[in-house]
Amino acid sequence: MSFNKEQQEELLQILKKRFDKNKQRHKGMAWQDVQDKLAKNPQKCIALQAMESTGGEPDVVAFDTNTKEFIFFDCAAESPKGRRSVCYDKEALDARKEFKPKHNAIDMALEMGIEILDEEQYHFLQKLGDFDQKTSSWLKTPNEIRKLGGAIFGDFRYNHVFIYHNGAQSYYAARGFRGYLKV
């Protein structure tokens, strides 16, 4: 994906506006520090643009003091629209004999340059707001579950975060995935 200076500036404006509007997600952080870090990492801007263009509404949610990286999560109220109706991974996609979805969550995230949230990250996200009240999101699945053909996903119902399981080959119009990116 090509990404020119004008597109980068437009993305930075969107991210700054979201950063300013949602200060509770990144207490003690300054936008200028985030912007300086992004300016030094143009490839990360491409990944953030992919998150944005698929409906993820990425925002800064943490700062890793060990690696000195800002952490962006998809913060759209519902699972990103441009990433729904996908099964979990390529193995699951290949296992479907008919009615195959167009893509899978793991490969789509890889192509975007991001990673899928795991269960711990999903619980952290839910502390920042109420997400996935009408949708659900695939989560990085432990190998022991995946080896048995399953995959996990999460949602928020009845004021509670639920983590469920499904066959990895399943897909639904209301299930996508949320990603994260370290910059």
C-alpha positions in Angstrom: 0.0 0.0 0.0 1.4 3.4 -0.9 0.9 6.2 1.5 1.7 9.8 0.6 2.4 12.8 2.8 -1.2 14.2 2.4 -2.7 10.8 3.4 -0.4 10.6 6.4 -1.4 14.2 7.5 -5.1 13.3 7.2 -4.6 10.2 9.3 -2.7 12.1 11.9 -5.5 14.6 12.1 -8.1 11.8 12.6 -5.9 10.2 15.3 -5.3 13.5 17.1 -9.0 14.3 17.2 -9.8 10.8 18.6 -6.9 11.1 21.1 -8.2 14.5 22.3 -11.8 13.2 22.5 -10.9 10.1 24.6 -8.4 11.3 27.1 -9.5 8.6 29.6 -7.9 6.0 27.4 -4.4 7.5 27.7 -4.0 9.4 30.9 -0.6 11.1 31.3 0.3 10.8 27.6 0.8 13.7 25.2 -0.3 13.7 21.6 3.0 15.4 20.5 4.9 12.3 21.8 2.7 10.0 19.9 3.0 12.1 16.7 6.8 12.3 17.0 6.9 8.5 17.3 4.6 8.0 14.3 6.8 10.4 12.2 9.7 8.1 12.8 7.7 5.0 11.8 5.9 5.5 8.5 5.2 1.8 8.1 3.3 1.9 11.4 1.2 4.7 9.8 0.3 2.4 7.0 -0.9 -0.2 9.5 -2.9 2.4 11.4 -4.4 3.5 8.1 -5.5 -0.1 7.5 -7.0 -0.2 10.9 -8.8 3.1 10.2 -10.0 2.2 6.7 -11.6 -1.1 7.9 -13.5 0.7 10.7 -11.3 0.0 13.7 -11.0 3.6 15.0 -7.5 3.0 16.4 -6.5 4.9 19.5 -3.7 4.9 22.0 -4.5 2.9 25.1 -1.2 2.3 26.8 2.5 3.0 26.8 5.0 0.1 27.2 7.7 1.6 29.5 10.1 -1.3 28.7 10.0 -0.9 24.9 9.1 2.8 24.9 6.2 2.0 22.5 2.7 3.4 22.3 0.0 0.8 22.0 -3.0 1.3 19.7 -6.1 -0.8 20.0 -9.1 -0.8 17.7 -11.6 1.3 19.8 -14.7 1.2 17.5 -17.8 0.6 19.5 -18.5 -2.6 17.6 -16.2 -5.1 15.9 -14.7 -3.3 12.8 -17.2 -3.5 9.9 -14.5 -4.0 7.3 -13.2 -7.1 9.1 -16.4 -9.1 9.8 -17.7 -12.3 8.2 -14.3 -14.0 8.5 -13.4 -17.3 10.0 -10.4 -17.6 12.4 -7.4 -18.7 10.3 -6.3 -20.2 6.9 -6.6 -23.7 8.2 -10.2 -23.1 9.1 -10.9 -21.4 5.8 -9.4 -24.3 3.9 -11.5 -26.8 5.9 -14.7 -25.3 4.7 -16.1 -27.2 1.8 -18.8 -24.7 0.8 -20.0 -21.2 1.7 -16.4 -20.1 2.4 -15.9 -16.6 3.7 -13.7 -14.3 1.7 -10.9 -14.1 4.3 -9.7 -15.2 7.7 -8.9 -13.0 10.7 -5.3 -14.1 11.3 -4.1 -13.6 7.7 -6.1 -10.3 7.4 -4.4 -9.0 10.5 -1.0 -10.0 9.2 -1.6 -8.3 5.9 -2.6 -5.1 7.8 0.6 -5.3 9.9 -1.3 -5.7 13.2 -2.0 -8.5 15.6 -5.3 -9.8 17.0 -6.1 -9.0 20.6 -5.7 -11.8 23.1 -8.1 -12.5 26.0 -6.1 -10.4 28.4 -6.0 -7.5 26.0 -9.7 -7.8 25.3 -10.5 -7.6 29.1 -8.2 -4.5 29.3 -10.1 -2.9 26.3 -13.4 -3.5 28.0 -12.2 -1.5 31.1 -11.9 1.5 28.8 -15.5 1.4 27.6 -18.3 -0.9 26.5 -17.3 -2.5 23.3 -19.0 -5.3 21.2 -22.4 -4.8 22.7 -24.0 -6.0 19.4 -21.1 -7.8 17.7 -18.3 -10.1 18.8 -14.6 -10.3 18.0 -12.3 -13.2 17.4 -9.4 -13.3 19.9 -5.9 -14.9 19.6 -6.6 -18.5 20.5 -4.3 -20.6 22.7 -2.7 -23.4 20.7 -4.2 -26.2 22.8 -7.7 -24.9 21.8 -6.8 -24.3 18.2 -5.3 -27.8 17.8 -8.7 -29.3 18.7 -10.4 -27.2 16.0 -11.7 -24.4 18.1 -11.2 -20.6 18.4 -12.2 -18.1 21.0 -14.1 -14.8 20.7 -15.4 -12.2 23.1 -18.3 -9.7 23.4 -20.0 -7.5 26.1 -23.5 -8.4 27.2 -25.5 -7.8 30.4 -22.7 -5.5 31.7 -20.2 -8.4 31.5 -17.4 -9.5 29.3 -17.9 -13.0 27.9 -15.3 -15.2 26.3 -16.8 -18.0 24.2 -15.6 -20.7 21.8 -16.7 -21.7 18.4 -15.3 -23.9 15.6 -12.5 -21.9 14.0 -14.2 -22.4 10.6 -17.4 -20.6 11.6 -18.1 -17.0 10.6 -20.9 -14.6 11.2 -21.9 -11.2 9.9 -21.6 -9.7 13.4 -18.2 -11.2 14.2 -14.9 -9.6 13.2 -11.7 -9.1 15.0 -9.9 -6.3 16.9 -6.2 -5.6 16.5 -3.4 -3.8 18.2 -0.2 -2.1 17.1 2.9 -1.0 18.9 4.6 2.1 17.7 
